[in-house]
Amino acid sequence: MICLMASSVVDLGDGTVVKYGPRVTVDEGHALRLAHDYITTASVPKIFDIITDNSTKETYIVQQKIVGRMISEILPNMDNAALLQVAFELRAFIRELSKLDGDGTRLGLVGDAGCFARGRWKRYDRRRFGGLRMEGIHTTERFIRWLDDYVPSCALSREQRDNWIGEFQFHRPTIFSHGDLQPENILIHEGHVSGVIDWECAGWYPYFWNDYIATLKWDPENPWQKVVVPAMLEYQYPREVFAFRHLEHYADSYGH
């Protein structure tokens, strides 16, 4: 059994695994089914069943086991040629995800209306205080301005916040993203990407999201950041990522 924070994965030994726990949702299963129908460049686990235990409120996702090791476990032992091979395969994977972009005005996780309703974003929802709500946020501009509204004026000057907001290109459409394309969620087998797992964050995000997530754990000497990310990302938005990181930091540290 592999423990993944608030979720666990049990290998049933017949090519099937079960993921379950407080963090696991029915929506993750829906995201997997959606991606499985569109992605051919990397294996997306096939869903066999989604079961919710009404007594414990836990969800069990019965899915296909993907053969491979997490790239995070083998990165130090991969040479540049092997790293670039993986990067180009992930680039093709991201291109395929773009088939699900939609009309560019949708924002939020698979299965949830409006903006993000769980995970890292739930902490910002002040519904219980009658304040800022995330419902009805469907564009990058509304999302950024919502986050900006969460930063109290005493924490950061209006001028600085406006400078950061000015970095975003609000005319760009939203994109469909895995939402957490990190080495821990990418499986490698015989030198190739064999699968992408953990789709709990999948959904529609601002146009710069793949760049933001790929560089979240920044370490310029890490092979992931040094070799894979630059070749993997067809489009990079360093100014937007820089601005967003700062807005998020102030919202998280000083928000109400």
VOKE-318232 format. One record per residue: residue number from 1; residue in three letters; x negated, y negated, z negated of N, C-alpha, C in turn. Coordinates in steps of 0.1 Angstrom, whole numbers, padded with zeros to 4 digits. Atoms other than C-alpha are relative to their C-alpha. Last residue first. Layout:
BEGIN
> NUM,ala,X,Y,Z,X,Y,Z,X,Y,Z
...
END
This chain:
BEGIN
> 256,his,-0009,-0001,0012,0085,-0374,-0060,0004,0014,-0002
> 255,gly,-0014,0001,-0003,0055,-0374,-0036,0009,0003,-0013
> 254,tyr,-0007,0011,0007,0021,-0382,-0049,0015,-0001,0002
> 253,ser,0006,0004,0012,0000,-0351,-0042,0008,-0011,-0008
> 252,asp,0001,-0011,0009,0021,-0333,-0016,-0005,-0005,-0014
> 251,ala,-0014,-0004,0004,0032,-0364,0002,0000,0011,-0010
> 250,tyr,-0006,0010,0008,-0003,-0378,0001,0014,0004,-0004
> 249,his,0008,0001,0013,-0019,-0346,0014,0007,-0010,-0010
> 248,glu,-0004,-0011,0008,0008,-0342,0041,-0007,0000,-0014
> 247,leu,-0014,0003,0004,0002,-0377,0054,0005,0012,-0009
> 246,his,0000,0010,0010,-0035,-0370,0054,0014,-0003,-0005
> 245,arg,0006,-0005,0012,-0033,-0337,0072,0001,-0010,-0011
> 244,phe,-0009,-0008,0007,-0009,-0352,0097,-0005,0006,-0013
> 243,ala,-0011,0009,0006,-0032,-0380,0106,0010,0008,-0008
> 242,phe,0006,0008,0011,-0062,-0356,0111,0011,-0009,-0007
> 241,val,0003,-0009,0011,-0041,-0332,0131,-0006,-0007,-0012
> 240,glu,-0013,-0003,0006,-0027,-0360,0153,-0002,0009,-0012
> 239,arg,-0005,0012,0007,-0062,-0373,0160,0013,0003,-0007
> 238,pro,0007,0003,0012,-0076,-0338,0167,0005,-0012,-0008
> 237,tyr,-0005,0013,0004,-0050,-0328,0192,-0006,-0004,-0013
> 236,gln,0003,0003,0013,-0062,-0298,0212,0003,-0015,-0003
> 235,tyr,-0002,0014,0003,-0047,-0282,0242,-0004,-0002,-0014
> 234,glu,0000,0007,-0013,-0057,-0249,0257,0001,-0015,-0001
> 233,leu,-0009,0011,-0002,-0066,-0236,0223,-0001,-0007,0013
> 232,met,-0014,-0005,0002,-0083,-0202,0222,0010,-0011,0003
> 231,ala,-0003,-0007,-0012,-0117,-0214,0235,0015,0005,0000
> 230,pro,0002,0009,-0012,-0122,-0241,0209,0004,0007,0013
> 229,val,-0010,0010,-0001,-0106,-0218,0182,-0002,-0009,0012
> 228,val,-0014,-0005,-0005,-0127,-0187,0189,0009,-0012,0002
> 227,val,-0001,-0006,-0013,-0163,-0201,0188,0014,0003,0005
> 226,lys,0011,0004,-0009,-0171,-0224,0159,0002,0005,0014
> 225,gln,-0001,0014,-0003,-0138,-0222,0140,-0011,-0004,0010
> 224,trp,-0013,0004,-0004,-0135,-0185,0140,0001,-0014,0005
> 223,pro,-0002,-0004,-0015,-0172,-0179,0140,0014,-0003,0005
> 222,asn,-0007,-0012,-0002,-0174,-0198,0106,0002,0003,0015
> 221,glu,0010,-0011,-0003,-0201,-0224,0106,0007,0013,0001
> 220,pro,0007,0000,-0014,-0177,-0253,0111,-0009,0011,0003
> 219,asp,0013,-0004,0003,-0155,-0242,0081,-0008,0000,0013
> 218,trp,0011,0005,-0008,-0120,-0256,0081,-0014,0004,-0005
> 217,lys,0011,-0004,0009,-0093,-0235,0067,-0013,-0003,0007
> 216,leu,-0005,0002,0014,-0064,-0253,0085,-0011,0003,-0010
> 215,thr,0011,0007,0006,-0082,-0254,0119,0003,-0003,-0015
> 214,ala,0013,-0006,-0003,-0060,-0229,0136,-0012,-0006,-0007
> 213,ile,0001,-0012,0007,-0029,-0242,0119,-0014,0007,0002
> 212,tyr,0000,0003,0015,-0033,-0278,0130,-0002,0013,-0008
> 211,asp,0012,0006,0003,-0042,-0269,0166,-0001,-0001,-0016
> 210,asn,0009,-0011,-0002,-0012,-0245,0169,-0014,-0005,-0004
> 209,trp,0000,-0009,0012,0010,-0273,0154,-0011,0011,0002
> 208,phe,0014,-0002,0004,0001,-0302,0178,-0002,0012,-0010
> 207,tyr,0009,-0004,-0011,0034,-0301,0197,-0014,0003,-0004
> 206,pro,0006,0011,-0008,0055,-0304,0165,-0010,0006,0010
> 205,tyr,0008,0009,0008,0071,-0270,0155,-0004,-0012,0009
> 204,trp,0003,0012,-0008,0097,-0245,0166,-0006,-0011,-0008
> 203,gly,-0011,0009,-0002,0097,-0211,0148,-0005,-0012,0009
> 202,ala,-0002,0003,-0014,0075,-0184,0134,0012,-0009,0002
> 201,cys,0000,0015,-0002,0066,-0188,0097,0003,-0003,0015
> 200,glu,-0009,0007,0009,0076,-0152,0086,0001,-0015,0003
> 199,trp,-0007,0010,-0008,0059,-0137,0117,0010,-0008,-0009
> 198,asp,-0005,0010,0009,0034,-0116,0098,0006,-0012,0007
> 197,ile,-0010,-0004,0011,0016,-0097,0125,0004,-0012,-0008
> 196,val,-0002,0011,0009,-0002,-0102,0158,0011,0003,-0009
> 195,gly,-0013,0004,0005,-0014,-0071,0177,-0001,-0013,-0009
> 194,ser,-0010,-0011,-0001,-0041,-0052,0195,0014,-0004,-0005
> 193,val,-0011,0003,0010,-0064,-0081,0203,0011,0010,0002
> 192,his,-0011,0008,-0006,-0093,-0065,0221,0011,-0003,-0011
> 191,gly,0004,0012,-0006,-0127,-0052,0211,0010,-0009,0006
> 190,glu,0009,-0003,-0011,-0118,-0016,0205,-0003,-0013,0008
> 189,his,0003,-0015,-0002,-0089,-0026,0182,-0008,0001,0013
> 188,ile,0009,-0003,-0011,-0084,-0061,0168,-0002,0015,0000
> 187,leu,0006,-0013,0001,-0055,-0073,0146,-0008,0002,0013
> 186,ile,0003,-0005,-0013,-0046,-0110,0141,-0008,0013,-0001
> 185,asn,-0013,-0005,-0007,-0027,-0121,0110,-0003,0005,0014
> 184,glu,-0006,-0011,0008,-0057,-0125,0087,0012,0006,0007
> 183,pro,0007,-0013,-0002,-0076,-0144,0114,0006,0011,-0008
> 182,gln,0012,0000,0007,-0050,-0172,0113,-0006,0014,0002
> 181,leu,0009,-0007,-0008,-0021,-0179,0137,-0014,-0001,-0006
> 180,asp,0011,-0003,0009,0003,-0190,0110,-0010,0008,0007
> 179,gly,-0001,0008,0013,0033,-0207,0127,-0011,0003,-0009
> 178,his,0001,-0010,0010,0037,-0181,0155,0001,-0006,-0014
> 177,ser,0013,-0005,0005,0046,-0211,0175,0002,0011,-0010
> 176,phe,-0002,-0012,0008,0074,-0224,0197,-0013,0005,-0004
> 175,ile,0005,-0013,-0005,0067,-0259,0208,0005,0011,-0009
> 174,thr,0004,-0010,0010,0083,-0294,0203,-0004,0013,0007
> 173,pro,-0010,-0010,0006,0084,-0318,0231,-0006,0009,-0010
> 172,arg,0004,-0014,-0003,0059,-0347,0235,0011,0009,-0006
> 171,his,-0007,-0004,-0012,0076,-0382,0235,-0003,0015,0003
> 170,phe,-0013,-0005,0003,0066,-0387,0199,0008,0005,0012
> 169,gln,-0007,0002,-0013,0030,-0389,0207,0014,0006,-0001
> 168,phe,-0008,-0010,-0006,0015,-0392,0172,0007,-0004,0013
> 167,glu,0008,-0010,-0008,-0015,-0414,0164,0009,0011,0007
> 166,gly,0002,0004,-0014,0007,-0444,0155,-0008,0010,0008
> 165,ile,-0012,-0003,-0008,0019,-0425,0124,-0002,-0004,0015
> 164,trp,-0001,-0015,-0002,-0016,-0426,0110,0012,0003,0009
> 163,asn,0012,-0003,-0009,-0020,-0464,0116,0001,0015,0002
> 162,asp,-0004,0003,-0014,0015,-0469,0101,-0011,0003,0010
> 161,arg,-0010,-0009,-0005,0005,-0451,0070,0005,-0002,0014
> 160,gln,0007,-0012,-0002,-0026,-0472,0066,0010,0011,0005
> 159,glu,0009,0002,-0012,-0006,-0504,0070,-0007,0013,0004
> 158,arg,-0009,-0002,-0012,0021,-0493,0046,-0008,-0001,0013
> 157,ser,-0005,0013,-0006,-0006,-0489,0019,0009,0003,0013
> 156,leu,0007,0003,-0013,-0009,-0455,0002,0006,-0013,0006
> 155,ala,0011,-0009,-0003,0000,-0442,-0032,-0008,-0004,0012
> 154,cys,0011,0003,0009,0021,-0471,-0046,-0012,0009,0003
> 153,ser,0007,0012,-0005,0044,-0470,-0015,-0012,-0002,-0009
> 152,pro,-0004,0012,0007,0055,-0434,-0024,-0009,-0012,0004
> 151,val,0012,0006,0007,0049,-0408,0002,0004,-0013,-0006
> 150,tyr,0003,-0007,0013,0081,-0388,0009,-0012,-0006,-0007
> 149,asp,-0009,0005,0010,0092,-0414,0035,-0002,0007,-0014
> 148,asp,0005,0013,0004,0061,-0405,0055,0009,-0006,-0011
> 147,leu,0012,-0003,0008,0072,-0368,0056,-0006,-0014,-0006
> 146,trp,-0005,-0006,0012,0106,-0378,0069,-0011,0002,-0010
> 145,arg,-0006,0011,0008,0090,-0401,0094,0006,0004,-0013
> 144,ile,0011,0008,0005,0069,-0372,0106,0005,-0012,-0008
> 143,phe,0007,-0008,0010,0099,-0349,0109,-0011,-0009,-0006
> 142,arg,-0008,0000,0012,0121,-0375,0126,-0007,0007,-0011
> 141,glu,-0001,0014,0006,0094,-0382,0151,0007,0000,-0013
> 140,thr,0013,0003,0006,0087,-0345,0158,0000,-0013,-0007
> 139,thr,0011,0005,-0009,0123,-0338,0165,-0012,-0003,-0008
> 138,his,0001,-0008,-0012,0152,-0318,0150,-0011,-0004,0009
> 137,ile,0013,0005,-0006,0155,-0330,0114,-0003,0010,0012
> 136,gly,-0002,0010,-0010,0192,-0325,0105,-0012,-0005,0007
> 135,glu,-0009,-0004,-0010,0186,-0308,0072,0001,-0011,0010
> 134,met,0006,-0004,-0012,0154,-0317,0054,0010,0004,0011
> 133,arg,-0004,-0013,-0004,0169,-0337,0025,-0007,0004,0014
> 132,leu,0004,-0003,-0014,0154,-0366,0006,0004,0015,0003
> 131,gly,0009,0009,-0007,0173,-0374,-0026,-0002,0005,0014
> 130,gly,-0008,0008,-0008,0202,-0359,-0045,-0008,-0010,0009
> 129,phe,0000,0014,0006,0178,-0346,-0070,0009,-0010,0007
> 128,arg,-0005,-0001,0013,0187,-0309,-0062,0000,-0014,-0008
> 127,arg,-0014,-0002,0000,0182,-0316,-0026,0006,-0001,-0014
> 126,arg,-0005,0006,0012,0147,-0329,-0030,0015,0001,-0001
> 125,asp,-0014,0002,-0001,0132,-0306,-0003,0006,-0005,-0014
> 124,tyr,-0003,0013,-0002,0095,-0311,-0004,0015,-0003,0000
> 123,arg,0004,0008,0011,0086,-0279,-0021,0004,-0015,0002
> 122,lys,-0011,0001,0010,0105,-0260,0005,-0003,-0009,-0011
> 121,trp,-0009,0012,-0002,0080,-0269,0032,0011,-0001,-0011
> 120,arg,0007,0012,0004,0052,-0246,0022,0009,-0012,0000
> 119,gly,0015,0000,-0001,0074,-0215,0025,-0005,-0014,-0005
> 118,arg,0007,-0009,0010,0111,-0220,0030,-0015,-0002,0002
> 117,ala,-0008,-0002,0012,0137,-0243,0047,-0007,0010,-0010
> 116,phe,0005,-0011,0007,0118,-0259,0076,0006,0002,-0014
> 115,cys,0015,-0001,0002,0138,-0283,0097,-0003,0012,-0009
> 114,gly,0008,0012,0004,0173,-0280,0111,-0014,0003,-0002
> 113,ala,-0004,0012,-0006,0192,-0247,0111,-0009,-0011,-0005
> 112,asp,-0004,0011,0009,0173,-0216,0100,0004,-0012,0008
> 111,gly,-0010,-0004,0009,0171,-0183,0118,0005,-0011,-0009
> 110,val,-0009,-0009,-0006,0137,-0188,0134,0011,0003,-0010
> 109,leu,0004,-0014,0000,0120,-0217,0116,0011,0008,0007
> 108,gly,-0004,-0008,0012,0126,-0253,0124,-0003,0015,0002
> 107,leu,0011,0000,0011,0125,-0279,0151,0005,0008,-0011
> 106,arg,-0003,-0009,0011,0144,-0280,0184,-0011,0001,-0010
> 105,thr,-0006,0009,0011,0141,-0310,0207,0004,0009,-0012
> 104,gly,0010,0009,0006,0117,-0295,0233,0006,-0009,-0011
> 103,asp,-0002,0013,-0006,0144,-0279,0255,-0009,-0011,-0006
> 102,gly,-0013,0006,-0001,0133,-0244,0247,0000,-0014,0006
> 101,asp,0000,0014,0004,0097,-0236,0237,0014,-0006,0000
> 100,leu,-0010,0001,0010,0103,-0198,0239,0001,-0015,-0005
> 99,lys,-0012,-0004,-0007,0083,-0193,0271,0012,-0003,-0009
> 98,ser,-0006,0012,-0006,0056,-0212,0253,0012,0003,0008
> 97,leu,-0009,0005,0010,0049,-0180,0233,0007,-0013,0005
> 96,glu,-0012,-0007,-0001,0034,-0166,0265,0010,-0005,-0010
> 95,arg,-0008,0004,-0013,0009,-0194,0267,0013,0008,0001
> 94,ile,-0006,0013,0003,-0001,-0187,0230,0008,-0005,0013
> 93,phe,-0010,-0003,0009,-0008,-0150,0239,0008,-0013,-0003
> 92,ala,-0011,-0005,-0008,-0028,-0160,0269,0012,0003,-0009
> 91,arg,-0005,0011,-0009,-0050,-0182,0247,0012,0005,0008
> 90,leu,-0009,0008,0008,-0052,-0153,0222,0005,-0012,0007
> 89,glu,-0012,-0008,0001,-0066,-0131,0249,0010,-0007,-0009
> 88,phe,-0008,0001,-0013,-0091,-0158,0258,0013,0008,0000
> 87,ala,-0006,0013,-0002,-0102,-0161,0222,0008,-0002,0012
> 86,val,-0012,0002,0009,-0106,-0124,0217,0007,-0013,0002
> 85,gln,-0010,-0009,-0005,-0129,-0122,0247,0013,-0001,-0008
> 84,leu,-0006,0007,-0011,-0148,-0152,0235,0011,0008,0006
> 83,leu,-0009,0011,0006,-0154,-0136,0201,0007,-0007,0012
> 82,ala,-0012,-0006,0006,-0167,-0104,0218,0010,-0010,-0005
> 81,ala,-0008,-0006,-0011,-0191,-0124,0240,0013,0006,-0005
> 80,asn,-0008,0011,-0007,-0202,-0145,0211,0008,0005,0011
> 79,asp,0008,0010,-0007,-0212,-0115,0190,0009,-0010,0008
> 78,met,-0004,0001,-0014,-0189,-0099,0164,-0010,-0010,0007
> 77,asn,0007,-0010,-0007,-0203,-0088,0130,0003,0000,0015
> 76,pro,0015,0002,0001,-0194,-0119,0110,-0008,0010,0009
> 75,leu,0006,0011,-0006,-0158,-0117,0124,-0015,-0002,-0001
> 74,ile,0011,-0003,-0009,-0151,-0082,0113,-0006,-0012,0007
> 73,glu,0009,-0010,0006,-0128,-0085,0083,-0012,0003,0008
> 72,ser,0007,0006,0011,-0111,-0117,0094,-0010,0009,-0006
> 71,ile,0013,0006,-0005,-0103,-0100,0127,-0008,-0007,-0011
> 70,met,-0001,0015,0000,-0078,-0079,0108,-0013,-0006,0005
> 69,arg,0005,0007,0012,-0083,-0043,0118,0002,-0015,0001
> 68,gly,0010,0011,0000,-0063,-0024,0144,-0004,-0005,-0014
> 67,val,0013,-0005,0003,-0034,-0001,0152,-0010,-0011,0001
> 66,ile,0009,0004,-0011,0000,-0017,0150,-0014,0004,-0004
> 65,lys,0014,0002,0005,0025,0001,0128,-0009,-0003,0012
> 64,gln,0010,-0008,-0006,0061,-0003,0141,-0014,-0004,-0006
> 63,gln,0006,0004,-0013,0086,-0019,0118,-0011,0009,0004
> 62,val,0006,-0013,-0005,0110,-0013,0089,-0005,-0003,0014
> 61,ile,0001,0000,-0015,0117,-0047,0074,-0008,0012,0004
> 60,tyr,0010,-0010,-0005,0129,-0045,0038,0000,0000,0015
> 59,thr,-0002,-0004,-0014,0146,-0075,0022,-0011,0010,0004
> 58,glu,0012,-0002,-0008,0148,-0080,-0016,0004,0006,0014
> 57,lys,0002,0011,-0010,0179,-0095,-0032,-0013,0001,0008
> 56,thr,0013,0006,0003,0175,-0069,-0061,-0003,-0013,0009
> 55,ser,0002,0000,0015,0211,-0058,-0062,-0013,-0007,-0004
> 54,asn,-0008,0011,0006,0220,-0068,-0026,-0002,-0001,-0015
> 53,asp,-0005,-0006,0012,0191,-0047,-0012,0008,-0011,-0008
> 52,thr,0001,0009,0012,0186,-0061,0023,0007,0007,-0012
> 51,ile,-0009,-0004,0011,0177,-0038,0051,-0002,-0010,-0011
> 50,ile,0001,0011,0010,0162,-0047,0085,0010,0003,-0011
> 49,asp,-0011,0002,0008,0156,-0017,0109,-0003,-0012,-0010
> 48,phe,-0009,-0012,0001,0135,-0004,0136,0012,-0003,-0008
> 47,ile,-0008,-0002,0012,0116,-0036,0145,0010,0012,0002
> 46,lys,-0014,-0002,-0003,0089,-0034,0171,0007,0002,-0013
> 45,pro,-0006,-0012,0006,0056,-0049,0160,0015,0001,0004
> 44,val,-0008,0006,0011,0043,-0076,0184,0007,0012,-0005
> 43,ser,-0011,-0008,0006,0015,-0062,0206,0007,-0007,-0012
> 42,ala,0005,-0006,0013,-0006,-0088,0224,0013,0007,-0006
> 41,thr,0015,0001,0001,-0004,-0100,0260,-0005,0006,-0013
> 40,thr,0006,-0012,-0005,0032,-0087,0265,-0016,0000,-0001
> 39,ile,0015,-0001,0000,0052,-0111,0245,-0005,0013,0005
> 38,tyr,0007,0009,-0010,0088,-0119,0254,-0015,0002,0001
> 37,asp,-0006,0000,-0013,0111,-0093,0238,-0007,-0008,0011
> 36,his,0003,-0013,-0007,0088,-0086,0209,0006,0000,0014
> 35,ala,0014,-0001,-0007,0088,-0123,0201,-0002,0013,0007
> 34,leu,0001,0010,-0011,0126,-0124,0195,-0013,0000,0007
> 33,arg,-0008,-0005,-0012,0126,-0092,0176,0000,-0009,0011
> 32,leu,0007,-0011,-0006,0098,-0104,0153,0008,0006,0013
> 31,ala,0012,0006,-0008,0115,-0137,0147,-0008,0011,0007
> 30,his,-0006,0006,-0012,0148,-0118,0137,-0012,-0006,0009
> 29,gly,-0004,-0010,-0009,0128,-0097,0113,0006,-0005,0013
> 28,glu,0013,-0005,-0006,0112,-0128,0098,0003,0012,0009
> 27,asp,0004,0008,-0011,0148,-0142,0095,-0014,0004,0006
> 26,val,-0007,-0005,-0012,0159,-0113,0073,-0005,-0008,0012
> 25,thr,-0013,0004,-0003,0134,-0125,0047,0005,0007,0013
> 24,val,-0005,-0006,-0013,0103,-0113,0030,0015,-0004,0002
> 23,arg,0002,0010,-0010,0090,-0136,0002,0005,0005,0014
> 22,pro,-0007,0012,0002,0106,-0116,-0026,-0002,-0010,0011
> 21,gly,0004,0008,0012,0092,-0083,-0014,0008,-0013,0000
> 20,tyr,-0010,0004,0009,0092,-0059,0016,-0005,-0009,-0011
> 19,lys,0004,0012,0007,0073,-0048,0046,0011,-0004,-0008
> 18,val,-0011,0008,0006,0078,-0012,0057,-0006,-0012,-0008
> 17,val,0003,0006,0013,0054,0006,0080,0012,-0008,-0004
> 16,thr,-0010,0010,0005,0060,0030,0108,-0005,-0005,-0013
> 15,gly,0000,0011,-0009,0036,0051,0129,0009,-0011,-0004
> 14,asp,-0005,-0005,-0013,0045,0082,0110,0000,-0010,0011
> 13,gly,0008,-0011,-0006,0024,0077,0079,0006,0006,0012
> 12,leu,-0007,-0013,0002,0050,0057,0059,-0007,0012,0007
> 11,asp,0002,-0008,-0012,0025,0028,0055,0008,0013,-0002
> 10,val,0002,-0015,0002,0039,0005,0028,-0001,0007,0013
> 9,val,-0001,-0008,-0012,0034,-0033,0031,-0003,0015,-0004
> 8,ser,0008,-0012,0000,0040,-0056,0001,0003,0007,0013
> 7,ser,-0005,-0010,-0008,0052,-0092,-0002,-0010,0012,-0001
> 6,ala,-0014,-0004,0005,0048,-0120,-0027,0006,0010,0009
> 5,met,-0006,0011,0009,0010,-0122,-0023,0014,0005,-0004
> 4,leu,0001,0012,-0007,0003,-0096,0005,0007,-0011,-0008
> 3,cys,-0008,0011,0006,-0003,-0063,-0012,-0003,-0013,0007
> 2,ile,0007,0012,-0001,-0013,-0034,0010,0008,-0011,-0006
> 1,met,-0008,0012,0000,0000,0000,0000,-0009,-0012,0000
END
